[in-house]
Amino acid sequence: MFFLARYCKLLEENSFRGKTADFLYMLLFGATVLTGIVLIGGMIPYLSVSFSKIIFLSNSLTFMMVYVWSKQNPYIHMSFLGLFTFTAAYLPWVLLGFSILVGASALGRFSAGHAYYFLAFVYPRMTDRRPLKTPSFLKALFADEPVVIARPEDVRFAHAPFDEIHQD
């Protein structure tokens, strides 16, 4: 629940600010991909035993949001359980290793997040086409609010005290 609340909030406030329809479309895309993986994986004879253990897809959907957030914020420094530090680009790998360590299934963890990130951010830069364009009926449901960033021109910050200035 911590990861769901934290990274869902960070994605919504930063990457999807003023784009509620795009955020909902990301969640719908992830839920559809994950459900498809479980349904198709359940039909494959030798893999069906592994996929039948996946009852709730909320963990995988949360992992998708963590993956997308970490790809958009790769240089943020993080700490895992206070044991070691790393940058946010490695957060999905750290969580995958931890979930395997505690015995959780690793199936489908990266698939939805990687597919969304590639189709929404990487592929459009390569080809100038957007396969994951948010449908107009979703945009009509949510009024996109313009984001206004106020930058006053006459704001001046005080200089650092002389003690804190390091001269090399």
VOSE-846243 format. One record per residue (C-alpha): x, y, z; residue in one letter; chain. Coordinates in Angstrom, 3 decimals. Example, Ala and Ser with C-alpha at 12.3 -4.5 7.8 and 13.67 -1.06 7.14 Angstrom:
<pts>
<pt><px>12.300</px><py>-4.500</py><pz>7.800</pz><residu>A</residu><chaine>A</chaine></pt>
<pt><px>13.670</px><py>-1.060</py><pz>7.140</pz><residu>S</residu><chaine>A</chaine></pt>
</pts>
This chain:
<pts>
<pt><px>0.000</px><py>0.000</py><pz>0.000</pz><residu>M</residu><chaine>A</chaine></pt>
<pt><px>2.910</px><py>2.348</py><pz>0.685</pz><residu>F</residu><chaine>A</chaine></pt>
<pt><px>4.249</px><py>2.016</py><pz>-2.863</pz><residu>F</residu><chaine>A</chaine></pt>
<pt><px>0.784</px><py>2.380</py><pz>-4.357</pz><residu>L</residu><chaine>A</chaine></pt>
<pt><px>0.064</px><py>5.576</py><pz>-2.450</pz><residu>A</residu><chaine>A</chaine></pt>
<pt><px>3.507</px><py>7.109</py><pz>-2.857</pz><residu>R</residu><chaine>A</chaine></pt>
<pt><px>4.259</px><py>6.463</py><pz>-6.512</pz><residu>Y</residu><chaine>A</chaine></pt>
<pt><px>0.695</px><py>6.897</py><pz>-7.708</pz><residu>C</residu><chaine>A</chaine></pt>
<pt><px>0.708</px><py>10.298</py><pz>-6.020</pz><residu>K</residu><chaine>A</chaine></pt>
<pt><px>4.129</px><py>11.231</py><pz>-7.428</pz><residu>L</residu><chaine>A</chaine></pt>
<pt><px>3.119</px><py>10.242</py><pz>-10.949</pz><residu>L</residu><chaine>A</chaine></pt>
<pt><px>-0.169</px><py>12.086</py><pz>-10.747</pz><residu>E</residu><chaine>A</chaine></pt>
<pt><px>1.331</px><py>15.253</py><pz>-9.264</pz><residu>E</residu><chaine>A</chaine></pt>
<pt><px>4.438</px><py>15.475</py><pz>-11.442</pz><residu>N</residu><chaine>A</chaine></pt>
<pt><px>4.322</px><py>13.594</py><pz>-14.735</pz><residu>S</residu><chaine>A</chaine></pt>
<pt><px>0.556</px><py>13.715</py><pz>-15.214</pz><residu>F</residu><chaine>A</chaine></pt>
<pt><px>-0.178</px><py>17.129</py><pz>-13.680</pz><residu>R</residu><chaine>A</chaine></pt>
<pt><px>-3.218</px><py>18.534</py><pz>-15.438</pz><residu>G</residu><chaine>A</chaine></pt>
<pt><px>-3.562</px><py>15.332</py><pz>-17.497</pz><residu>K</residu><chaine>A</chaine></pt>
<pt><px>-6.101</px><py>13.278</py><pz>-15.566</pz><residu>T</residu><chaine>A</chaine></pt>
<pt><px>-7.358</px><py>11.500</py><pz>-18.689</pz><residu>A</residu><chaine>A</chaine></pt>
<pt><px>-3.804</px><py>10.442</py><pz>-19.607</pz><residu>D</residu><chaine>A</chaine></pt>
<pt><px>-3.257</px><py>9.096</py><pz>-16.099</pz><residu>F</residu><chaine>A</chaine></pt>
<pt><px>-6.478</px><py>7.092</py><pz>-16.227</pz><residu>L</residu><chaine>A</chaine></pt>
<pt><px>-5.514</px><py>5.801</py><pz>-19.671</pz><residu>Y</residu><chaine>A</chaine></pt>
<pt><px>-2.153</px><py>4.642</py><pz>-18.290</pz><residu>M</residu><chaine>A</chaine></pt>
<pt><px>-3.940</px><py>2.709</py><pz>-15.533</pz><residu>L</residu><chaine>A</chaine></pt>
<pt><px>-6.432</px><py>1.192</py><pz>-17.996</pz><residu>L</residu><chaine>A</chaine></pt>
<pt><px>-3.613</px><py>0.198</py><pz>-20.340</pz><residu>F</residu><chaine>A</chaine></pt>
<pt><px>-1.684</px><py>-1.435</py><pz>-17.502</pz><residu>G</residu><chaine>A</chaine></pt>
<pt><px>-4.723</px><py>-3.303</py><pz>-16.188</pz><residu>A</residu><chaine>A</chaine></pt>
<pt><px>-5.557</px><py>-4.537</py><pz>-19.694</pz><residu>T</residu><chaine>A</chaine></pt>
<pt><px>-2.007</px><py>-5.727</py><pz>-20.411</pz><residu>V</residu><chaine>A</chaine></pt>
<pt><px>-1.699</px><py>-7.480</py><pz>-17.058</pz><residu>L</residu><chaine>A</chaine></pt>
<pt><px>-5.100</px><py>-9.149</py><pz>-17.383</pz><residu>T</residu><chaine>A</chaine></pt>
<pt><px>-4.184</px><py>-10.291</py><pz>-20.897</pz><residu>G</residu><chaine>A</chaine></pt>
<pt><px>-0.892</px><py>-11.738</py><pz>-19.679</pz><residu>I</residu><chaine>A</chaine></pt>
<pt><px>-2.626</px><py>-13.714</py><pz>-16.934</pz><residu>V</residu><chaine>A</chaine></pt>
<pt><px>-5.410</px><py>-14.960</py><pz>-19.228</pz><residu>L</residu><chaine>A</chaine></pt>
<pt><px>-3.095</px><py>-15.944</py><pz>-22.083</pz><residu>I</residu><chaine>A</chaine></pt>
<pt><px>-0.490</px><py>-17.347</py><pz>-19.680</pz><residu>G</residu><chaine>A</chaine></pt>
<pt><px>-3.196</px><py>-19.435</py><pz>-18.014</pz><residu>G</residu><chaine>A</chaine></pt>
<pt><px>-3.937</px><py>-21.119</py><pz>-21.349</pz><residu>M</residu><chaine>A</chaine></pt>
<pt><px>-0.344</px><py>-22.207</py><pz>-22.015</pz><residu>I</residu><chaine>A</chaine></pt>
<pt><px>-0.008</px><py>-25.780</py><pz>-20.691</pz><residu>P</residu><chaine>A</chaine></pt>
<pt><px>3.324</px><py>-25.608</py><pz>-18.874</pz><residu>Y</residu><chaine>A</chaine></pt>
<pt><px>2.946</px><py>-22.054</py><pz>-17.611</pz><residu>L</residu><chaine>A</chaine></pt>
<pt><px>-0.651</px><py>-22.282</py><pz>-16.397</pz><residu>S</residu><chaine>A</chaine></pt>
<pt><px>0.397</px><py>-23.505</py><pz>-12.942</pz><residu>V</residu><chaine>A</chaine></pt>
<pt><px>2.525</px><py>-20.377</py><pz>-12.386</pz><residu>S</residu><chaine>A</chaine></pt>
<pt><px>-0.180</px><py>-18.038</py><pz>-13.673</pz><residu>F</residu><chaine>A</chaine></pt>
<pt><px>-2.935</px><py>-19.662</py><pz>-11.645</pz><residu>S</residu><chaine>A</chaine></pt>
<pt><px>-1.181</px><py>-18.492</py><pz>-8.463</pz><residu>K</residu><chaine>A</chaine></pt>
<pt><px>-1.661</px><py>-14.841</py><pz>-9.469</pz><residu>I</residu><chaine>A</chaine></pt>
<pt><px>-4.954</px><py>-13.903</py><pz>-7.853</pz><residu>I</residu><chaine>A</chaine></pt>
<pt><px>-4.657</px><py>-10.129</py><pz>-7.525</pz><residu>F</residu><chaine>A</chaine></pt>
<pt><px>-3.021</px><py>-7.916</py><pz>-10.113</pz><residu>L</residu><chaine>A</chaine></pt>
<pt><px>-2.697</px><py>-4.927</py><pz>-7.803</pz><residu>S</residu><chaine>A</chaine></pt>
<pt><px>0.941</px><py>-5.733</py><pz>-7.013</pz><residu>N</residu><chaine>A</chaine></pt>
<pt><px>1.810</px><py>-5.817</py><pz>-10.705</pz><residu>S</residu><chaine>A</chaine></pt>
<pt><px>-0.103</px><py>-2.600</py><pz>-11.375</pz><residu>L</residu><chaine>A</chaine></pt>
<pt><px>1.714</px><py>-0.923</py><pz>-8.494</pz><residu>T</residu><chaine>A</chaine></pt>
<pt><px>4.981</px><py>-2.211</py><pz>-9.911</pz><residu>F</residu><chaine>A</chaine></pt>
<pt><px>4.017</px><py>-0.667</py><pz>-13.247</pz><residu>M</residu><chaine>A</chaine></pt>
<pt><px>3.581</px><py>2.762</py><pz>-11.647</pz><residu>M</residu><chaine>A</chaine></pt>
<pt><px>6.921</px><py>2.410</py><pz>-9.841</pz><residu>V</residu><chaine>A</chaine></pt>
<pt><px>8.565</px><py>1.436</py><pz>-13.138</pz><residu>Y</residu><chaine>A</chaine></pt>
<pt><px>7.151</px><py>4.420</py><pz>-15.047</pz><residu>V</residu><chaine>A</chaine></pt>
<pt><px>8.042</px><py>6.809</py><pz>-12.219</pz><residu>W</residu><chaine>A</chaine></pt>
<pt><px>11.595</px><py>5.481</py><pz>-11.983</pz><residu>S</residu><chaine>A</chaine></pt>
<pt><px>12.105</px><py>5.846</py><pz>-15.735</pz><residu>K</residu><chaine>A</chaine></pt>
<pt><px>10.961</px><py>9.451</py><pz>-15.614</pz><residu>Q</residu><chaine>A</chaine></pt>
<pt><px>13.059</px><py>10.295</py><pz>-12.536</pz><residu>N</residu><chaine>A</chaine></pt>
<pt><px>16.229</px><py>8.212</py><pz>-12.983</pz><residu>P</residu><chaine>A</chaine></pt>
<pt><px>18.652</px><py>10.404</py><pz>-11.003</pz><residu>Y</residu><chaine>A</chaine></pt>
<pt><px>16.840</px><py>10.656</py><pz>-7.671</pz><residu>I</residu><chaine>A</chaine></pt>
<pt><px>18.826</px><py>9.033</py><pz>-4.868</pz><residu>H</residu><chaine>A</chaine></pt>
<pt><px>16.975</px><py>6.418</py><pz>-2.841</pz><residu>M</residu><chaine>A</chaine></pt>
<pt><px>17.614</px><py>4.051</py><pz>0.026</pz><residu>S</residu><chaine>A</chaine></pt>
<pt><px>16.211</px><py>0.562</py><pz>0.466</pz><residu>F</residu><chaine>A</chaine></pt>
<pt><px>15.500</px><py>-0.451</py><pz>4.072</pz><residu>L</residu><chaine>A</chaine></pt>
<pt><px>18.351</px><py>1.827</py><pz>5.098</pz><residu>G</residu><chaine>A</chaine></pt>
<pt><px>20.840</px><py>-0.802</py><pz>3.917</pz><residu>L</residu><chaine>A</chaine></pt>
<pt><px>22.094</px><py>0.629</py><pz>0.645</pz><residu>F</residu><chaine>A</chaine></pt>
<pt><px>21.533</px><py>3.590</py><pz>-1.604</pz><residu>T</residu><chaine>A</chaine></pt>
<pt><px>20.935</px><py>3.685</py><pz>-5.337</pz><residu>F</residu><chaine>A</chaine></pt>
<pt><px>19.366</px><py>5.886</py><pz>-7.958</pz><residu>T</residu><chaine>A</chaine></pt>
<pt><px>15.698</px><py>5.626</py><pz>-8.899</pz><residu>A</residu><chaine>A</chaine></pt>
<pt><px>16.562</px><py>4.013</py><pz>-12.239</pz><residu>A</residu><chaine>A</chaine></pt>
<pt><px>17.386</px><py>0.820</py><pz>-10.330</pz><residu>Y</residu><chaine>A</chaine></pt>
<pt><px>14.296</px><py>0.851</py><pz>-8.080</pz><residu>L</residu><chaine>A</chaine></pt>
<pt><px>12.313</px><py>-1.701</py><pz>-10.152</pz><residu>P</residu><chaine>A</chaine></pt>
<pt><px>15.262</px><py>-4.087</py><pz>-10.093</pz><residu>W</residu><chaine>A</chaine></pt>
<pt><px>15.706</px><py>-3.696</py><pz>-6.336</pz><residu>V</residu><chaine>A</chaine></pt>
<pt><px>11.990</px><py>-4.344</py><pz>-5.742</pz><residu>L</residu><chaine>A</chaine></pt>
<pt><px>12.046</px><py>-7.322</py><pz>-8.110</pz><residu>L</residu><chaine>A</chaine></pt>
<pt><px>14.989</px><py>-8.827</py><pz>-6.233</pz><residu>G</residu><chaine>A</chaine></pt>
<pt><px>13.298</px><py>-8.241</py><pz>-2.899</pz><residu>F</residu><chaine>A</chaine></pt>
<pt><px>10.013</px><py>-9.768</py><pz>-4.057</pz><residu>S</residu><chaine>A</chaine></pt>
<pt><px>11.850</px><py>-12.859</py><pz>-5.322</pz><residu>I</residu><chaine>A</chaine></pt>
<pt><px>13.732</px><py>-13.009</py><pz>-2.026</pz><residu>L</residu><chaine>A</chaine></pt>
<pt><px>10.486</px><py>-13.123</py><pz>-0.044</pz><residu>V</residu><chaine>A</chaine></pt>
<pt><px>8.991</px><py>-15.723</py><pz>-2.385</pz><residu>G</residu><chaine>A</chaine></pt>
<pt><px>6.624</px><py>-13.659</py><pz>-4.524</pz><residu>A</residu><chaine>A</chaine></pt>
<pt><px>6.120</px><py>-14.352</py><pz>-8.199</pz><residu>S</residu><chaine>A</chaine></pt>
<pt><px>8.161</px><py>-12.275</py><pz>-10.623</pz><residu>A</residu><chaine>A</chaine></pt>
<pt><px>5.910</px><py>-13.009</py><pz>-13.609</pz><residu>L</residu><chaine>A</chaine></pt>
<pt><px>4.656</px><py>-9.971</py><pz>-15.469</pz><residu>G</residu><chaine>A</chaine></pt>
<pt><px>6.285</px><py>-7.416</py><pz>-13.180</pz><residu>R</residu><chaine>A</chaine></pt>
<pt><px>8.140</px><py>-5.435</py><pz>-15.850</pz><residu>F</residu><chaine>A</chaine></pt>
<pt><px>5.872</px><py>-6.145</py><pz>-18.795</pz><residu>S</residu><chaine>A</chaine></pt>
<pt><px>3.107</px><py>-3.551</py><pz>-18.401</pz><residu>A</residu><chaine>A</chaine></pt>
<pt><px>5.361</px><py>-0.759</py><pz>-17.158</pz><residu>G</residu><chaine>A</chaine></pt>
<pt><px>7.945</px><py>-1.312</py><pz>-19.850</pz><residu>H</residu><chaine>A</chaine></pt>
<pt><px>5.308</px><py>-1.576</py><pz>-22.593</pz><residu>A</residu><chaine>A</chaine></pt>
<pt><px>3.636</px><py>1.646</py><pz>-21.468</pz><residu>Y</residu><chaine>A</chaine></pt>
<pt><px>6.891</px><py>3.580</py><pz>-21.101</pz><residu>Y</residu><chaine>A</chaine></pt>
<pt><px>8.149</px><py>2.434</py><pz>-24.478</pz><residu>F</residu><chaine>A</chaine></pt>
<pt><px>4.905</px><py>3.129</py><pz>-26.343</pz><residu>L</residu><chaine>A</chaine></pt>
<pt><px>4.177</px><py>6.441</py><pz>-24.600</pz><residu>A</residu><chaine>A</chaine></pt>
<pt><px>7.637</px><py>8.023</py><pz>-24.395</pz><residu>F</residu><chaine>A</chaine></pt>
<pt><px>10.349</px><py>6.210</py><pz>-26.372</pz><residu>V</residu><chaine>A</chaine></pt>
<pt><px>8.535</px><py>5.179</py><pz>-29.565</pz><residu>Y</residu><chaine>A</chaine></pt>
<pt><px>7.047</px><py>8.660</py><pz>-30.223</pz><residu>P</residu><chaine>A</chaine></pt>
<pt><px>10.543</px><py>10.179</py><pz>-30.065</pz><residu>R</residu><chaine>A</chaine></pt>
<pt><px>11.828</px><py>7.628</py><pz>-32.568</pz><residu>M</residu><chaine>A</chaine></pt>
<pt><px>9.011</px><py>7.806</py><pz>-35.127</pz><residu>T</residu><chaine>A</chaine></pt>
<pt><px>6.870</px><py>10.894</py><pz>-34.363</pz><residu>D</residu><chaine>A</chaine></pt>
<pt><px>3.828</px><py>8.584</py><pz>-33.986</pz><residu>R</residu><chaine>A</chaine></pt>
<pt><px>1.897</px><py>8.097</py><pz>-30.751</pz><residu>R</residu><chaine>A</chaine></pt>
<pt><px>0.292</px><py>4.649</py><pz>-30.511</pz><residu>P</residu><chaine>A</chaine></pt>
<pt><px>-0.947</px><py>5.328</py><pz>-26.964</pz><residu>L</residu><chaine>A</chaine></pt>
<pt><px>-2.742</px><py>8.581</py><pz>-27.608</pz><residu>K</residu><chaine>A</chaine></pt>
<pt><px>-5.481</px><py>9.062</py><pz>-25.030</pz><residu>T</residu><chaine>A</chaine></pt>
<pt><px>-8.903</px><py>8.606</py><pz>-26.649</pz><residu>P</residu><chaine>A</chaine></pt>
<pt><px>-10.994</px><py>11.732</py><pz>-27.053</pz><residu>S</residu><chaine>A</chaine></pt>
<pt><px>-13.923</px><py>10.312</py><pz>-25.052</pz><residu>F</residu><chaine>A</chaine></pt>
<pt><px>-11.634</px><py>10.024</py><pz>-21.998</pz><residu>L</residu><chaine>A</chaine></pt>
<pt><px>-10.353</px><py>13.549</py><pz>-22.509</pz><residu>K</residu><chaine>A</chaine></pt>
<pt><px>-13.964</px><py>14.745</py><pz>-22.712</pz><residu>A</residu><chaine>A</chaine></pt>
<pt><px>-14.692</px><py>13.202</py><pz>-19.299</pz><residu>L</residu><chaine>A</chaine></pt>
<pt><px>-11.919</px><py>15.157</py><pz>-17.594</pz><residu>F</residu><chaine>A</chaine></pt>
<pt><px>-11.269</px><py>18.820</py><pz>-18.126</pz><residu>A</residu><chaine>A</chaine></pt>
<pt><px>-7.528</px><py>19.268</py><pz>-18.430</pz><residu>D</residu><chaine>A</chaine></pt>
<pt><px>-6.516</px><py>22.126</py><pz>-16.227</pz><residu>E</residu><chaine>A</chaine></pt>
<pt><px>-3.694</px><py>24.308</py><pz>-17.435</pz><residu>P</residu><chaine>A</chaine></pt>
<pt><px>-0.679</px><py>24.234</py><pz>-15.151</pz><residu>V</residu><chaine>A</chaine></pt>
<pt><px>0.501</px><py>27.705</py><pz>-14.238</pz><residu>V</residu><chaine>A</chaine></pt>
<pt><px>4.007</px><py>28.121</py><pz>-12.925</pz><residu>I</residu><chaine>A</chaine></pt>
<pt><px>4.518</px><py>31.498</py><pz>-11.301</pz><residu>A</residu><chaine>A</chaine></pt>
<pt><px>8.008</px><py>32.903</py><pz>-11.565</pz><residu>R</residu><chaine>A</chaine></pt>
<pt><px>8.144</px><py>36.368</py><pz>-10.068</pz><residu>P</residu><chaine>A</chaine></pt>
<pt><px>10.870</px><py>38.427</py><pz>-11.690</pz><residu>E</residu><chaine>A</chaine></pt>
<pt><px>11.689</px><py>40.563</py><pz>-8.680</pz><residu>D</residu><chaine>A</chaine></pt>
<pt><px>12.368</px><py>37.746</py><pz>-6.202</pz><residu>V</residu><chaine>A</chaine></pt>
<pt><px>15.895</px><py>37.858</py><pz>-4.847</pz><residu>R</residu><chaine>A</chaine></pt>
<pt><px>17.491</px><py>35.313</py><pz>-2.598</pz><residu>F</residu><chaine>A</chaine></pt>
<pt><px>19.897</px><py>36.180</py><pz>0.155</pz><residu>A</residu><chaine>A</chaine></pt>
<pt><px>23.540</px><py>35.276</py><pz>-0.331</pz><residu>H</residu><chaine>A</chaine></pt>
<pt><px>24.904</px><py>32.330</py><pz>1.641</pz><residu>A</residu><chaine>A</chaine></pt>
<pt><px>26.750</px><py>33.254</py><pz>4.830</pz><residu>P</residu><chaine>A</chaine></pt>
<pt><px>30.481</px><py>33.609</py><pz>4.345</pz><residu>F</residu><chaine>A</chaine></pt>
<pt><px>31.107</px><py>30.506</py><pz>6.516</pz><residu>D</residu><chaine>A</chaine></pt>
<pt><px>29.195</px><py>28.270</py><pz>4.121</pz><residu>E</residu><chaine>A</chaine></pt>
<pt><px>30.989</px><py>29.405</py><pz>0.959</pz><residu>I</residu><chaine>A</chaine></pt>
<pt><px>33.658</px><py>26.876</py><pz>0.101</pz><residu>H</residu><chaine>A</chaine></pt>
<pt><px>36.569</px><py>28.229</py><pz>-1.850</pz><residu>Q</residu><chaine>A</chaine></pt>
<pt><px>38.903</px><py>25.689</py><pz>-3.376</pz><residu>D</residu><chaine>A</chaine></pt>
</pts>
